[in-house]
Amino acid sequence: MKKNALSQETQKLILFCLETKDFKEAPELLNLTEKKFQKLIINHKNILDGFDSSQFSQSQALLILNYLHLYLSLHSRNLQSNRKLKALRKFFGINDQYLSSIFSALTRLNPKKILNNRSPLASIIDPSDETTMWATNVVYSFLKAGKYVDKKLIPGLSYKEYQHSFDKKALEALKKTPGLEIVVRKFNQYGLEKILKINYTGSYIKVNKDNFPEVYRALEHVCDVLDHKSIPDLYIMTDFINAFTLGVEKPMIVISSGSVGLLSYDELLFLLAHEVGHIKSEHVLYYQMAQVVPIMGDLLSSVTLGIGGLFSTAIQIALLNWQRKAEFTADRAGLLACQNIEAATTVMMKIAGAPPRFYGTLKAEDFKKQAEEFEGFDEDNLDKITKTLSVMLADHPWTVMRGHEMYKWVESGNYDNILNRKFS
């Protein structure tokens, strides 16, 4: 983050919470007239008037709180009992664990270096490089730890509330594909799901409360937020950043060691919830069939007088066409669980190829801009292109397009409607 990177609204919010005696410095620093600034300060019912917490990302919220707690610590004030800071932590959904951690982070600073013969207010509004680096690093470490931001539970959530229209239409088309019933029957007859599960359960490490407890708690939290009653089995395999799901009757999720080691807590929530979203949306049967249809072509040949290959090719195209579009639905489940559009975005940036050495400097707004500028297709053209390329392409849709669809969903208001709906 660059020096002076605080937005004007963030600066206003910071000033709004500062002591009255320092407000005389504000108009010049903010380029506001005295009249406008007095109106901002005086005409309010409480310190949060005029601000909407949903307008701030989690990293912005933590950054604001870091600067405010730093400011008051420079005044040797009691951070725990400060009512305005308490209200702000509640406003942003930051829980009490934050307080002990910010105390620890503040002890690593030298107040004299921070002030550098300036007032505390000037030191916050125009932070030194050292102060900026400290505040940014604390935000990054807090987001990675993931225990400071409370998530809203969504009781009674149905997958139909977040299902993408592309997914729904492609699934309807898939079910009408000639020969699908034969494929499903043979898939079950030859026990291919069992073979897949034996392969993974016999090769990879199972996660439970005692073994990788932080990862297991993340999965539990995802299921709580999405109101998914049963917790799937979870395994870790050796890979970069990846995950998949299999098992209709008893689902299991497999995630990569890179996902555990390279993702922040909210990013991990997104990835796990993406897979739980597949389970909740009843994607698993067709999803795992897409993996083995080429193999099933040989099995089908023996029961269809040699025309199994024709069946399998048509069904493979239909399955892969649907499979890619099902990712849009699962992404929505991921976002509903992590409740952090920045984290959902940076996961996609990492999957898209961002080198690990640059993870600390990834900017979600850059990917958002790329996604918004993405020259997508209407549904008819997309359908033709996907069907044509489905056999050649990887088993996930274009990452930028996934981001594009996710941001469209957020901007439509439907994401907030689900998250903020009232329950009787």
Secondary structure, 3 states (H helix, E strand, C coil): CCCCCCCHHHHHHHHHCCCHHHHHHHHHHHCCCHHHHHHHHHCCCCCCCCCCHHHCCHHHHHHHHHHHHHHHHHCCCCCCCCHHHHHHHHHCCECCHHHHHHHHHHCCCCHHHHHCCCCHHHHHHCCCHHHHHHHHHHHHHHHHHCCCECCCCCCCCCHHHCCCHHHHHHHHHHHCCCCHHHHHHHHHHCCHHHHHHHHHHCCCEEECCCCCHHHHHHHHHHHHHCCCCCCCEEEEECCCCCEEEECCCCCEEEEEHHHHHHCCHHHHHHHHHHHHHHHHCCCHHHHHHHHHHHHHHHHHHCCCCCCHHHHHHHHHHHHHHHHHHHHHHHHHHHHHHHCCHHHHHHHHHHHCCCCHHHHHHCCHHHHHHHHHHCCCCCHHHHHHHHHHHCCCCCCCCCHHHHHHHHHHHHHHCHHHHHHCCCCC
